[in-house]
């Protein structure tokens, strides 16, 4: 599943189609394609893992799920869920969830929750995070209503940087460390964005999928942690368990 930075990259890649009229719309998604055809795209937006194609009175919402993909000015052999054709160029979306959001897109989203958005509110994230003192930090970091766009890779890397064990209870983690986790979530997301654009993301991983801790030269643990049972990679020597 693409994390927030990857959706921002998509938004950049299709920027040239902003303001352009769709001359043909089709696909296997259950959409009113007649409504889309001949409409001009007002803007592309992202909120966490959601990709948004905004028109004057509605928005097409796209989530790439586990195996979704897109092609710009190219096609796969399979039928796309949504194909948008312009006078010059096309965008094709595959294996994703698609629906329509009616009205002003700003009525559907709180942009302060998106870690890649200019309106991201770190203080608000800290406050909301502390509302779950008995939950593991590995679960709360993946809560899209607090850290929209933060996925499992970012979770593992941020907790490694902050030296916090993923099964630590939020209420037991010192406030200074909570702030560090929130700050690093934002910092790492933009580093992820930069490295992903250069096609060198994996080269910079310190924890995710790693077998040896680079700090301690000891084996890393791989476990499916929290209620979400997502993969966590961590070092029990330098990542403190607060329980």
NUMAR-53619 format. One record per atom (N, C-alpha, C): x, y, z; residue number from 1; atom name; chain. Coordinates in Angstrom, 2 decimals. Atoms other than C-alpha are relative to their C-alpha. Layout:
NUMAR-53619
X;Y;Z;NUM;CA;A
...
***
This chain:
NUMAR-53619
0.85;-1.20;0.00;1;N;A
0.00;0.00;0.00;1;CA;A
0.89;1.25;0.00;1;C;A
-0.82;-1.22;0.04;2;N;A
1.55;3.36;-1.01;2;CA;A
-0.21;0.86;1.25;2;C;A
0.10;-0.90;-1.14;3;N;A
2.33;5.66;1.89;3;CA;A
-0.14;1.44;-0.51;3;C;A
0.29;-1.37;0.38;4;N;A
1.60;9.38;1.91;4;CA;A
0.97;0.64;-0.97;4;C;A
-0.96;-0.63;0.93;5;N;A
4.84;10.52;0.23;5;CA;A
-0.14;-0.48;-1.44;5;C;A
0.16;0.53;1.36;6;N;A
4.18;8.24;-2.75;6;CA;A
-1.20;0.62;-0.70;6;C;A
1.18;-0.65;0.59;7;N;A
0.76;9.84;-3.27;7;CA;A
0.33;1.44;-0.38;7;C;A
-0.44;-1.36;0.33;8;N;A
2.37;13.29;-3.21;8;CA;A
0.83;-0.03;-1.29;8;C;A
-0.76;0.15;1.23;9;N;A
4.76;12.08;-5.92;9;CA;A
-0.95;-0.14;-1.20;9;C;A
1.00;0.13;1.06;10;N;A
1.76;11.00;-8.02;10;CA;A
-0.63;1.35;-0.32;10;C;A
0.61;-1.33;0.20;11;N;A
0.20;14.42;-7.50;11;CA;A
0.92;0.90;-0.83;11;C;A
-0.96;-0.78;0.79;12;N;A
3.36;16.02;-8.87;12;CA;A
0.06;-0.50;-1.45;12;C;A
-0.16;0.58;1.34;13;N;A
3.54;13.63;-11.83;13;CA;A
-1.17;0.34;-0.93;13;C;A
1.16;-0.30;0.84;14;N;A
0.03;14.50;-13.03;14;CA;A
-0.35;1.49;-0.01;14;C;A
0.28;-1.44;-0.12;15;N;A
0.28;18.23;-12.35;15;CA;A
-0.32;0.65;-1.35;15;C;A
0.19;-0.62;1.32;16;N;A
0.38;19.01;-16.10;16;CA;A
-1.44;-0.15;-0.51;16;C;A
1.38;0.19;0.43;17;N;A
-3.23;17.78;-16.43;17;CA;A
-0.98;0.91;0.76;17;C;A
0.87;-0.95;-0.70;18;N;A
-4.59;20.39;-14.00;18;CA;A
-0.51;1.05;-0.98;18;C;A
0.60;-0.98;0.89;19;N;A
-7.00;22.71;-15.80;19;CA;A
-0.34;-0.54;-1.37;19;C;A
0.26;0.61;1.31;20;N;A
-7.31;20.29;-18.72;20;CA;A
-1.36;-0.71;0.00;20;C;A
1.30;0.64;0.15;21;N;A
-10.59;18.91;-20.06;21;CA;A
0.16;-1.49;-0.32;21;C;A
0.01;1.44;0.26;22;N;A
-11.27;15.17;-20.00;22;CA;A
-0.87;-0.25;-1.23;22;C;A
0.77;0.22;1.23;23;N;A
-12.32;14.17;-23.52;23;CA;A
-0.59;-1.41;-0.05;23;C;A
0.55;1.35;-0.07;24;N;A
-12.94;10.52;-22.65;24;CA;A
0.27;-0.58;1.39;24;C;A
-0.13;0.64;-1.31;25;N;A
-13.56;8.69;-19.35;25;CA;A
-0.68;-1.36;-0.06;25;C;A
0.58;1.34;-0.03;26;N;A
-14.11;4.96;-18.94;26;CA;A
0.73;-0.86;1.01;26;C;A
-0.63;0.92;-0.94;27;N;A
-13.14;1.92;-16.88;27;CA;A
-1.01;-0.91;0.65;27;C;A
0.87;0.98;-0.65;28;N;A
-14.54;-0.84;-14.68;28;CA;A
-0.60;0.51;1.30;28;C;A
0.55;-0.56;-1.24;29;N;A
-15.29;1.40;-11.68;29;CA;A
-1.47;0.37;-0.20;29;C;A
1.42;-0.35;0.08;30;N;A
-18.95;2.05;-10.88;30;CA;A
-0.14;1.52;0.15;30;C;A
0.05;-1.46;0.03;31;N;A
-18.94;5.72;-11.86;31;CA;A
-0.92;0.45;-1.13;31;C;A
0.76;-0.63;1.08;32;N;A
-21.12;8.01;-13.94;32;CA;A
1.00;0.68;-0.93;32;C;A
-1.05;-0.52;0.88;33;N;A
-18.61;8.47;-16.74;33;CA;A
-0.47;1.18;-0.84;33;C;A
0.52;-1.15;0.74;34;N;A
-20.90;10.86;-18.60;34;CA;A
0.19;1.29;0.80;34;C;A
-0.18;-1.18;-0.86;35;N;A
-20.61;13.21;-15.63;35;CA;A
1.44;0.50;-0.03;35;C;A
-1.42;-0.35;-0.01;36;N;A
-16.81;13.13;-15.84;36;CA;A
0.46;0.54;-1.35;36;C;A
-0.43;-0.37;1.35;37;N;A
-16.45;13.46;-19.59;37;CA;A
-0.31;1.48;-0.28;37;C;A
0.06;-1.43;0.35;38;N;A
-15.86;17.01;-20.84;38;CA;A
0.09;0.93;1.20;38;C;A
-0.22;-0.84;-1.18;39;N;A
-15.24;18.20;-17.28;39;CA;A
1.47;0.39;0.08;39;C;A
-1.36;-0.49;-0.17;40;N;A
-12.17;20.26;-16.48;40;CA;A
0.48;-0.30;1.42;40;C;A
-0.55;0.29;-1.32;41;N;A
-9.94;19.14;-13.62;41;CA;A
0.45;1.30;0.66;41;C;A
-0.36;-1.22;-0.75;42;N;A
-9.71;21.93;-11.05;42;CA;A
1.36;-0.15;0.68;42;C;A
-1.27;0.22;-0.70;43;N;A
-6.86;20.39;-9.04;43;CA;A
0.14;-1.46;0.38;43;C;A
-0.29;1.30;-0.59;44;N;A
-5.20;17.24;-7.76;44;CA;A
0.44;0.26;1.44;44;C;A
-0.39;-0.13;-1.40;45;N;A
-4.89;16.83;-4.00;45;CA;A
0.29;-1.37;0.58;45;C;A
-0.21;1.25;-0.73;46;N;A
-3.75;14.21;-1.54;46;CA;A
-0.29;0.23;1.47;46;C;A
0.19;0.01;-1.46;47;N;A
-4.76;13.42;2.01;47;CA;A
0.45;-1.36;0.47;47;C;A
-0.54;1.29;-0.40;48;N;A
-2.59;10.72;3.46;48;CA;A
0.15;-0.92;-1.19;48;C;A
-0.08;1.00;1.05;49;N;A
-3.05;7.66;1.26;49;CA;A
-1.11;0.16;-1.04;49;C;A
1.08;-0.25;0.95;50;N;A
-6.00;9.16;-0.62;50;CA;A
0.47;0.94;-1.10;50;C;A
-0.28;-0.87;1.14;51;N;A
-5.52;10.60;-4.10;51;CA;A
-1.32;0.59;-0.47;51;C;A
1.25;-0.71;0.25;52;N;A
-8.11;13.21;-5.02;52;CA;A
0.06;0.79;-1.31;52;C;A
0.12;-0.73;1.25;53;N;A
-9.13;14.45;-8.47;53;CA;A
-1.19;0.92;0.15;53;C;A
1.03;-0.96;-0.38;54;N;A
-11.10;17.62;-7.83;54;CA;A
-0.59;0.73;-1.20;54;C;A
0.74;-0.76;1.00;55;N;A
-13.77;19.11;-10.08;55;CA;A
-0.75;1.12;0.72;55;C;A
0.63;-1.15;-0.64;56;N;A
-15.94;22.16;-9.44;56;CA;A
-1.06;-0.36;1.04;56;C;A
1.07;0.35;-0.93;57;N;A
-18.72;20.28;-7.63;57;CA;A
0.08;-1.42;0.55;57;C;A
-0.20;1.34;-0.56;58;N;A
-17.38;16.81;-6.84;58;CA;A
1.47;-0.39;-0.14;58;C;A
-1.39;0.47;0.02;59;N;A
-14.15;14.87;-6.34;59;CA;A
0.01;-1.51;-0.19;59;C;A
-0.22;1.44;0.11;60;N;A
-13.01;11.43;-7.47;60;CA;A
1.06;-0.39;1.01;60;C;A
-0.86;0.51;-1.08;61;N;A
-11.47;9.63;-4.48;61;CA;A
0.60;-1.32;-0.43;61;C;A
-0.68;1.24;0.40;62;N;A
-8.86;6.93;-5.17;62;CA;A
0.89;-0.47;1.15;62;C;A
-0.87;0.63;-0.99;63;N;A
-7.23;4.54;-2.69;63;CA;A
0.62;-1.22;-0.68;63;C;A
-0.71;1.04;0.74;64;N;A
-4.59;2.15;-4.02;64;CA;A
0.04;-1.35;0.70;64;C;A
0.09;1.29;-0.71;65;N;A
-5.24;-0.58;-1.43;65;CA;A
1.38;-0.66;0.05;65;C;A
-1.29;0.69;-0.10;66;N;A
-2.51;-3.24;-1.43;66;CA;A
0.76;-0.05;-1.33;66;C;A
-0.68;0.25;1.28;67;N;A
-1.81;-3.65;-5.14;67;CA;A
-0.38;0.99;-1.09;67;C;A
0.38;-0.99;0.99;68;N;A
-3.12;-0.53;-6.86;68;CA;A
1.20;0.61;-0.70;68;C;A
-1.08;-0.62;0.77;69;N;A
-1.10;1.20;-9.54;69;CA;A
-0.59;1.00;-0.97;69;C;A
0.44;-0.96;1.02;70;N;A
-1.25;3.91;-12.18;70;CA;A
1.06;0.10;-1.09;70;C;A
-0.91;-0.26;1.11;71;N;A
0.29;4.68;-15.55;71;CA;A
-0.39;1.33;-0.65;71;C;A
0.21;-1.27;0.67;72;N;A
0.69;8.06;-17.22;72;CA;A
0.48;-0.13;-1.44;72;C;A
-0.29;0.12;1.44;73;N;A
0.53;8.05;-21.02;73;CA;A
0.43;-1.41;-0.40;73;C;A
-0.23;1.41;0.30;74;N;A
0.74;4.24;-20.95;74;CA;A
-1.22;-0.79;0.43;74;C;A
1.10;0.88;-0.38;75;N;A
-1.68;1.32;-20.63;75;CA;A
0.52;-1.39;0.29;75;C;A
-0.24;1.42;-0.21;76;N;A
-1.63;-2.20;-19.24;76;CA;A
-0.93;-0.79;-0.91;76;C;A
0.89;0.86;0.79;77;N;A
-3.22;-5.15;-21.02;77;CA;A
-1.37;-0.12;0.67;77;C;A
1.25;0.13;-0.74;78;N;A
-5.86;-5.31;-18.27;78;CA;A
-0.84;1.28;-0.09;78;C;A
0.90;-1.15;0.03;79;N;A
-8.91;-3.03;-18.13;79;CA;A
0.23;0.86;1.24;79;C;A
-0.22;-0.85;-1.17;80;N;A
-8.29;-0.01;-15.87;80;CA;A
-1.29;0.20;0.79;80;C;A
1.16;-0.38;-0.79;81;N;A
-10.60;0.87;-13.00;81;CA;A
-0.51;1.36;-0.46;81;C;A
0.35;-1.33;0.51;82;N;A
-10.50;4.41;-14.36;82;CA;A
1.05;0.45;-1.00;82;C;A
-0.88;-0.55;1.02;83;N;A
-9.05;5.87;-17.53;83;CA;A
-0.48;1.40;-0.34;83;C;A
0.31;-1.38;0.34;84;N;A
-8.95;9.62;-18.12;84;CA;A
0.86;0.41;-1.19;84;C;A
-0.72;-0.36;1.22;85;N;A
-8.03;10.74;-21.63;85;CA;A
-0.17;1.49;-0.26;85;C;A
-0.01;-1.44;0.27;86;N;A
-7.07;14.32;-22.48;86;CA;A
0.40;0.24;-1.46;86;C;A
-0.42;-0.34;1.36;87;N;A
-6.29;16.12;-25.72;87;CA;A
1.43;-0.47;-0.24;87;C;A
-1.39;0.49;0.08;88;N;A
-2.66;15.32;-25.00;88;CA;A
0.31;-0.78;1.27;88;C;A
-0.38;0.85;-1.12;89;N;A
-2.07;12.38;-22.73;89;CA;A
-1.17;-0.70;0.67;89;C;A
1.01;0.76;-0.73;90;N;A
-3.93;10.03;-20.41;90;CA;A
0.56;-0.47;1.34;90;C;A
-0.36;0.58;-1.29;91;N;A
-3.93;8.68;-16.83;91;CA;A
-0.87;-1.24;0.19;91;C;A
0.73;1.24;-0.20;92;N;A
-4.90;5.08;-16.07;92;CA;A
0.28;-0.55;1.39;92;C;A
-0.10;0.51;-1.37;93;N;A
-5.60;3.63;-12.61;93;CA;A
-0.46;-1.46;0.02;93;C;A
0.28;1.44;-0.03;94;N;A
-5.60;-0.11;-11.83;94;CA;A
-0.08;-0.51;1.44;94;C;A
0.10;0.75;-1.27;95;N;A
-6.64;-2.37;-8.91;95;CA;A
-0.12;0.90;1.22;95;C;A
0.16;-0.95;-1.11;96;N;A
-7.73;0.51;-6.69;96;CA;A
-1.49;0.18;0.32;96;C;A
1.37;-0.34;-0.38;97;N;A
-10.85;1.63;-4.85;97;CA;A
-0.30;1.42;-0.46;97;C;A
0.37;-1.31;0.53;98;N;A
-12.71;4.56;-6.39;98;CA;A
-1.44;0.34;0.39;98;C;A
1.36;-0.48;-0.28;99;N;A
-15.72;6.61;-5.32;99;CA;A
-0.06;1.50;-0.23;99;C;A
0.20;-1.43;0.21;100;N;A
-17.18;10.09;-5.67;100;CA;A
-0.35;0.68;1.33;100;C;A
0.32;-0.84;-1.15;101;N;A
-17.19;12.72;-2.91;101;CA;A
-0.70;1.24;-0.53;101;C;A
0.78;-1.12;0.49;102;N;A
-19.87;15.34;-3.45;102;CA;A
0.36;1.31;0.69;102;C;A
-0.18;-1.33;-0.58;103;N;A
-19.47;19.08;-2.91;103;CA;A
1.46;0.41;0.16;103;C;A
-1.33;-0.57;-0.25;104;N;A
-16.47;21.03;-1.63;104;CA;A
0.89;-1.03;0.69;104;C;A
-0.90;1.00;-0.58;105;N;A
-13.51;18.73;-0.92;105;CA;A
0.44;0.39;1.41;105;C;A
-0.43;-0.45;-1.33;106;N;A
-12.60;20.86;2.11;106;CA;A
-0.98;-0.39;1.10;106;C;A
0.98;0.44;-0.99;107;N;A
-15.78;19.68;3.82;107;CA;A
0.20;-1.47;0.38;107;C;A
-0.23;1.43;-0.24;108;N;A
-14.52;16.08;3.69;108;CA;A
1.27;-0.28;0.80;108;C;A
-1.31;0.29;-0.58;109;N;A
-11.00;16.46;5.10;109;CA;A
0.47;1.08;0.97;109;C;A
-0.73;-0.89;-0.90;110;N;A
-9.06;17.95;7.98;110;CA;A
1.46;-0.06;-0.44;110;C;A
-1.35;0.01;0.59;111;N;A
-5.80;18.92;6.27;111;CA;A
1.09;0.06;1.06;111;C;A
-1.00;-0.07;-1.08;112;N;A
-4.05;19.42;9.64;112;CA;A
0.44;-1.39;0.44;112;C;A
-0.35;1.37;-0.38;113;N;A
-3.97;15.61;10.02;113;CA;A
0.95;-0.66;-0.99;113;C;A
-0.83;0.56;1.06;114;N;A
-1.94;15.02;6.84;114;CA;A
1.46;0.38;0.22;114;C;A
-1.39;-0.29;-0.34;115;N;A
1.76;14.69;7.65;115;CA;A
0.78;0.67;-1.13;115;C;A
-0.69;-0.63;1.12;116;N;A
2.74;15.92;4.16;116;CA;A
-0.59;1.36;-0.37;116;C;A
0.69;-1.24;0.35;117;N;A
0.40;18.92;4.12;117;CA;A
0.64;1.21;0.70;117;C;A
-0.54;-1.22;-0.59;118;N;A
1.52;22.50;4.75;118;CA;A
-0.72;0.39;1.29;118;C;A
0.79;-0.33;-1.18;119;N;A
-1.25;22.76;7.37;119;CA;A
0.11;-1.03;1.12;119;C;A
-0.23;1.02;-1.04;120;N;A
-0.01;19.75;9.39;120;CA;A
0.18;0.66;1.37;120;C;A
-0.03;-0.57;-1.35;121;N;A
-0.48;20.45;13.12;121;CA;A
0.60;-1.02;0.96;121;C;A
-0.70;0.94;-0.87;122;N;A
2.10;18.66;15.26;122;CA;A
-0.56;0.00;1.42;122;C;A
0.54;-0.08;-1.36;123;N;A
0.64;19.91;18.55;123;CA;A
-1.32;-0.75;0.10;123;C;A
1.27;0.72;0.04;124;N;A
-2.75;18.53;17.58;124;CA;A
0.24;-1.51;-0.02;124;C;A
-0.34;1.42;0.07;125;N;A
-1.16;15.17;16.74;125;CA;A
0.44;-0.52;1.36;125;C;A
-0.46;0.39;-1.33;126;N;A
0.56;15.04;20.14;126;CA;A
-1.19;-0.15;0.94;126;C;A
1.18;0.02;-0.87;127;N;A
-2.72;15.83;21.91;127;CA;A
-0.86;-1.23;-0.29;127;C;A
0.84;1.14;0.37;128;N;A
-4.65;13.17;19.98;128;CA;A
0.69;-1.32;0.34;128;C;A
-0.75;1.21;-0.31;129;N;A
-1.89;10.59;20.44;129;CA;A
-0.13;-0.34;1.49;129;C;A
0.06;0.21;-1.45;130;N;A
-2.02;11.06;24.23;130;CA;A
-1.39;-0.42;0.48;130;C;A
1.35;0.45;-0.36;131;N;A
-5.75;10.25;24.19;131;CA;A
-0.10;-1.53;0.02;131;C;A
-0.01;1.46;0.03;132;N;A
-4.74;6.59;23.79;132;CA;A
1.15;-0.55;0.85;132;C;A
-1.12;0.40;-0.86;133;N;A
-2.48;5.93;26.80;133;CA;A
0.23;-1.50;0.10;133;C;A
-0.12;1.45;-0.17;134;N;A
-3.17;2.19;26.86;134;CA;A
0.21;-0.75;-1.32;134;C;A
-0.27;0.63;1.30;135;N;A
-2.51;1.57;23.17;135;CA;A
1.50;-0.02;-0.29;135;C;A
-1.41;0.07;0.40;136;N;A
0.81;0.51;21.71;136;CA;A
0.30;1.08;-1.03;136;C;A
-0.40;-1.08;0.91;137;N;A
2.69;3.22;19.84;137;CA;A
0.00;-0.50;-1.44;137;C;A
-0.01;0.53;1.37;138;N;A
2.96;0.90;16.80;138;CA;A
-1.39;0.07;-0.63;138;C;A
1.37;-0.10;0.52;139;N;A
-0.84;0.96;16.47;139;CA;A
-0.42;1.45;-0.22;139;C;A
0.46;-1.39;0.08;140;N;A
-1.41;4.66;17.13;140;CA;A
0.68;0.74;-1.14;140;C;A
-0.69;-0.65;1.12;141;N;A
1.21;5.73;14.59;141;CA;A
-0.67;-0.32;-1.34;141;C;A
0.67;0.38;1.25;142;N;A
-0.81;3.90;11.92;142;CA;A
-1.45;0.46;-0.05;142;C;A
1.36;-0.55;-0.02;143;N;A
-4.05;5.66;12.91;143;CA;A
-0.06;1.17;-0.97;143;C;A
0.02;-1.01;1.06;144;N;A
-4.87;7.66;9.77;144;CA;A
-0.76;1.27;0.40;144;C;A
0.67;-1.22;-0.49;145;N;A
-7.05;10.10;11.76;145;CA;A
0.93;0.85;0.84;145;C;A
-1.01;-0.78;-0.74;146;N;A
-3.91;11.22;13.61;146;CA;A
1.20;0.28;-0.90;146;C;A
-1.19;-0.11;0.86;147;N;A
-1.04;10.56;11.19;147;CA;A
-0.37;-0.43;-1.41;147;C;A
0.44;0.35;1.34;148;N;A
-2.67;10.57;7.77;148;CA;A
1.19;-0.08;-0.96;148;C;A
-1.09;0.20;0.94;149;N;A
-0.23;9.12;5.25;149;CA;A
1.14;-0.81;0.56;149;C;A
-1.08;0.76;-0.61;150;N;A
2.03;7.39;7.75;150;CA;A
-0.28;-1.49;-0.12;150;C;A
0.14;1.44;0.19;151;N;A
2.53;3.73;6.84;151;CA;A
1.03;-0.79;0.78;151;C;A
-0.81;0.90;-0.81;152;N;A
4.44;0.76;8.14;152;CA;A
1.50;0.27;-0.12;152;C;A
-1.43;-0.31;0.15;153;N;A
7.83;1.72;6.69;153;CA;A
0.37;1.19;0.86;153;C;A
-0.28;-1.21;-0.79;154;N;A
7.69;5.18;8.24;154;CA;A
-0.08;-0.31;1.48;154;C;A
0.13;0.40;-1.41;155;N;A
6.49;3.68;11.54;155;CA;A
1.29;-0.64;0.51;155;C;A
-1.20;0.71;-0.44;156;N;A
9.48;1.34;11.76;156;CA;A
1.22;0.91;0.07;156;C;A
-1.17;-0.87;0.04;157;N;A
12.03;3.97;10.79;157;CA;A
-0.06;1.09;1.08;157;C;A
0.15;-1.05;-1.02;158;N;A
10.63;6.65;13.12;158;CA;A
0.26;-0.56;1.40;158;C;A
-0.21;0.58;-1.32;159;N;A
10.57;4.33;16.14;159;CA;A
1.46;-0.39;0.21;159;C;A
-1.43;0.31;-0.11;160;N;A
14.12;3.23;15.40;160;CA;A
0.80;1.28;0.29;160;C;A
-0.69;-1.27;-0.23;161;N;A
15.28;6.84;15.21;161;CA;A
-0.22;0.50;1.43;161;C;A
0.33;-0.51;-1.34;162;N;A
13.50;7.68;18.46;162;CA;A
0.42;-0.97;1.10;162;C;A
-0.45;1.04;-0.95;163;N;A
14.85;4.51;20.14;163;CA;A
-1.15;-0.48;0.90;163;C;A
1.18;0.44;-0.73;164;N;A
11.35;3.40;21.16;164;CA;A
-0.47;-1.35;-0.54;164;C;A
0.50;1.33;0.36;165;N;A
10.16;-0.21;21.16;165;CA;A
-1.44;0.14;-0.51;165;C;A
1.35;-0.17;0.58;166;N;A
7.02;-0.58;18.98;166;CA;A
-1.15;-0.41;0.92;166;C;A
1.06;0.44;-0.91;167;N;A
5.06;-2.30;21.77;167;CA;A
-0.11;0.86;1.25;167;C;A
0.11;-0.93;-1.12;168;N;A
5.55;0.60;24.17;168;CA;A
-1.40;0.59;0.07;168;C;A
1.30;-0.62;-0.19;169;N;A
2.33;1.96;25.64;169;CA;A
0.15;1.52;-0.05;169;C;A
-0.10;-1.45;0.20;170;N;A
1.71;5.58;24.66;170;CA;A
0.09;0.74;1.33;170;C;A
0.03;-0.69;-1.28;171;N;A
0.94;6.62;28.24;171;CA;A
1.25;-0.16;0.83;171;C;A
-1.24;0.24;-0.75;172;N;A
4.27;5.26;29.48;172;CA;A
1.21;0.66;-0.65;172;C;A
-1.11;-0.64;0.70;173;N;A
6.43;7.03;26.90;173;CA;A
0.15;1.43;0.50;173;C;A
-0.20;-1.38;-0.48;174;N;A
7.99;10.28;28.25;174;CA;A
-0.46;1.03;-1.04;174;C;A
0.53;-1.05;0.90;175;N;A
6.48;13.48;26.79;175;CA;A
1.05;0.46;-1.00;175;C;A
-1.08;-0.43;0.89;176;N;A
9.86;14.45;25.34;176;CA;A
0.14;-0.97;-1.18;176;C;A
-0.11;1.02;1.05;177;N;A
9.95;11.18;23.41;177;CA;A
-1.22;0.02;-0.93;177;C;A
1.22;-0.11;0.83;178;N;A
6.34;11.59;22.24;178;CA;A
0.18;1.11;-1.03;178;C;A
-0.24;-1.11;0.91;179;N;A
7.28;14.96;20.74;179;CA;A
1.01;-0.39;-1.07;179;C;A
-1.02;0.43;0.95;180;N;A
10.34;13.41;19.11;180;CA;A
-0.60;-0.93;-1.06;180;C;A
0.66;0.91;0.93;181;N;A
8.22;10.66;17.54;181;CA;A
-0.84;0.77;-1.02;181;C;A
0.86;-0.79;0.88;182;N;A
5.75;13.19;16.14;182;CA;A
0.85;0.83;-0.97;182;C;A
-0.87;-0.81;0.86;183;N;A
8.51;15.46;14.82;183;CA;A
0.70;-0.86;-1.05;183;C;A
-0.70;0.88;0.94;184;N;A
10.39;12.56;13.24;184;CA;A
-0.95;-0.57;-1.06;184;C;A
0.97;0.48;0.98;185;N;A
7.19;11.36;11.56;185;CA;A
-0.09;0.95;-1.19;185;C;A
0.04;-1.02;1.04;186;N;A
7.05;14.61;9.63;186;CA;A
1.33;0.05;-0.77;186;C;A
-1.33;-0.09;0.62;187;N;A
10.80;14.76;8.97;187;CA;A
0.25;-1.19;-0.92;187;C;A
-0.29;1.19;0.80;188;N;A
11.06;11.17;7.77;188;CA;A
-0.91;-0.08;-1.22;188;C;A
0.92;0.04;1.14;189;N;A
8.00;11.52;5.52;189;CA;A
0.55;0.80;-1.17;189;C;A
-0.57;-0.80;1.09;190;N;A
9.72;14.27;3.54;190;CA;A
1.31;-0.59;-0.51;190;C;A
-1.20;0.70;0.46;191;N;A
12.97;12.32;3.44;191;CA;A
-0.40;-1.19;-0.88;191;C;A
0.58;1.10;0.81;192;N;A
10.97;9.31;2.17;192;CA;A
-0.35;0.53;-1.38;192;C;A
0.40;-0.64;1.26;193;N;A
9.53;11.61;-0.52;193;CA;A
1.22;0.28;-0.88;193;C;A
-1.22;-0.35;0.75;194;N;A
12.99;12.81;-1.57;194;CA;A
0.69;-1.25;-0.52;194;C;A
-0.69;1.23;0.40;195;N;A
14.54;9.32;-1.63;195;CA;A
-0.80;-0.80;-1.01;195;C;A
0.86;0.75;0.92;196;N;A
11.56;7.75;-3.39;196;CA;A
0.08;0.59;-1.41;196;C;A
-0.12;-0.65;1.30;197;N;A
11.81;10.31;-6.20;197;CA;A
1.31;-0.35;-0.68;197;C;A
-1.32;0.37;0.54;198;N;A
15.47;9.35;-6.62;198;CA;A
0.14;-1.51;-0.18;198;C;A
-0.01;1.45;0.10;199;N;A
14.55;5.64;-6.55;199;CA;A
1.09;-0.62;0.87;199;C;A
-1.03;0.51;-0.90;200;N;A
16.84;5.07;-3.58;200;CA;A
-0.51;-0.16;1.43;200;C;A
0.59;0.07;-1.33;201;N;A
14.45;4.67;-0.66;201;CA;A
0.60;-1.13;0.85;201;C;A
-0.45;1.16;-0.78;202;N;A
15.53;1.17;0.42;202;CA;A
1.44;0.16;0.49;202;C;A
-1.40;-0.20;-0.37;203;N;A
19.15;2.25;0.53;203;CA;A
0.15;0.71;1.34;203;C;A
-0.06;-0.80;-1.22;204;N;A
18.34;4.53;3.47;204;CA;A
-0.70;-0.64;1.19;204;C;A
0.67;0.65;-1.12;205;N;A
16.37;2.07;5.59;205;CA;A
1.00;-0.40;1.08;205;C;A
-0.83;0.39;-1.14;206;N;A
17.89;1.60;9.04;206;CA;A
-0.64;-1.14;0.79;206;C;A
0.71;1.01;-0.78;207;N;A
15.22;-0.67;10.55;207;CA;A
-0.84;-0.93;-0.88;207;C;A
0.97;0.79;0.77;208;N;A
12.62;-1.82;8.01;208;CA;A
0.69;-1.09;-0.81;208;C;A
-0.51;1.23;0.62;209;N;A
13.45;-5.38;6.84;209;CA;A
1.45;-0.34;0.39;209;C;A
-1.41;0.24;-0.36;210;N;A
16.91;-5.18;8.47;210;CA;A
0.15;-1.14;1.01;210;C;A
-0.26;1.14;-0.88;211;N;A
18.44;-8.14;10.29;211;CA;A
1.01;0.31;1.10;211;C;A
-1.00;-0.38;-0.99;212;N;A
21.26;-6.42;12.16;212;CA;A
-0.15;1.48;0.33;212;C;A
0.10;-1.39;-0.43;213;N;A
21.03;-3.21;14.21;213;CA;A
1.30;0.72;-0.32;213;C;A
-1.18;-0.76;0.40;214;N;A
23.39;-0.62;12.78;214;CA;A
0.65;0.70;1.19;214;C;A
-0.58;-0.65;-1.19;215;N;A
23.86;0.96;16.22;215;CA;A
0.70;-1.00;0.91;215;C;A
-0.47;0.96;-1.01;216;N;A
24.40;-2.17;18.32;216;CA;A
0.72;-1.21;-0.57;216;C;A
-0.57;1.19;0.64;217;N;A
25.58;-4.75;15.81;217;CA;A
-0.56;-1.28;0.60;217;C;A
0.72;1.15;-0.56;218;N;A
23.01;-7.14;17.31;218;CA;A
-1.18;-0.32;-0.91;218;C;A
1.13;0.38;0.86;219;N;A
20.18;-9.07;15.65;219;CA;A
-1.23;0.88;0.22;219;C;A
1.27;-0.70;-0.06;220;N;A
17.03;-7.11;14.84;220;CA;A
-1.11;-1.03;0.13;220;C;A
1.16;0.87;-0.13;221;N;A
13.69;-8.64;15.78;221;CA;A
-1.05;0.38;-1.05;221;C;A
1.14;-0.22;0.89;222;N;A
10.83;-9.06;13.33;222;CA;A
-1.22;-0.64;0.65;222;C;A
1.21;0.52;-0.61;223;N;A
7.39;-9.41;14.92;223;CA;A
-1.22;0.73;-0.56;223;C;A
1.26;-0.62;0.42;224;N;A
3.76;-8.72;14.02;224;CA;A
-0.64;0.57;1.26;224;C;A
0.32;-0.63;-1.29;225;N;A
2.94;-6.22;16.74;225;CA;A
-1.35;0.72;-0.01;225;C;A
1.21;-0.78;-0.18;226;N;A
-0.14;-4.53;18.14;226;CA;A
-1.25;-0.71;-0.48;226;C;A
1.27;0.56;0.46;227;N;A
-3.78;-5.13;17.34;227;CA;A
-0.07;-0.06;-1.52;227;C;A
0.00;-0.01;1.47;228;N;A
-3.09;-4.32;13.68;228;CA;A
0.85;-1.12;-0.59;228;C;A
-0.85;1.11;0.43;229;N;A
-0.50;-7.13;13.50;229;CA;A
0.81;0.33;-1.26;229;C;A
-0.87;-0.41;1.11;230;N;A
1.75;-5.21;11.13;230;CA;A
1.45;-0.32;0.34;230;C;A
-1.41;0.36;-0.23;231;N;A
5.41;-6.09;10.68;231;CA;A
0.76;1.12;0.68;231;C;A
-0.89;-0.96;-0.67;232;N;A
7.74;-4.37;13.10;232;CA;A
1.41;-0.58;0.02;232;C;A
-1.41;0.36;-0.06;233;N;A
11.52;-4.45;12.89;233;CA;A
0.64;0.89;1.05;233;C;A
-0.50;-0.82;-1.10;234;N;A
13.31;-3.34;16.04;234;CA;A
1.15;-0.71;0.72;234;C;A
-1.12;0.49;-0.80;235;N;A
16.33;-3.76;18.30;235;CA;A
-0.39;0.10;1.48;235;C;A
0.38;-0.02;-1.42;236;N;A
15.58;-4.75;21.91;236;CA;A
1.08;0.60;0.88;236;C;A
-1.09;-0.57;-0.79;237;N;A
18.92;-3.36;23.01;237;CA;A
-0.06;1.53;0.06;237;C;A
-0.03;-1.46;0.02;238;N;A
18.59;0.27;21.92;238;CA;A
-1.39;0.65;-0.12;238;C;A
1.36;-0.54;0.06;239;N;A
14.80;0.65;21.49;239;CA;A
-0.72;-0.40;1.28;239;C;A
0.50;0.28;-1.34;240;N;A
13.40;0.95;24.99;240;CA;A
-1.49;-0.33;0.00;240;C;A
1.40;0.39;-0.15;241;N;A
10.15;-0.79;25.91;241;CA;A
-0.59;0.73;1.22;241;C;A
0.68;-0.71;-1.07;242;N;A
7.89;1.51;27.96;242;CA;A
-1.36;-0.67;0.21;242;C;A
1.25;0.73;-0.24;243;N;A
5.18;-0.71;29.44;243;CA;A
-0.39;0.00;1.48;243;C;A
***
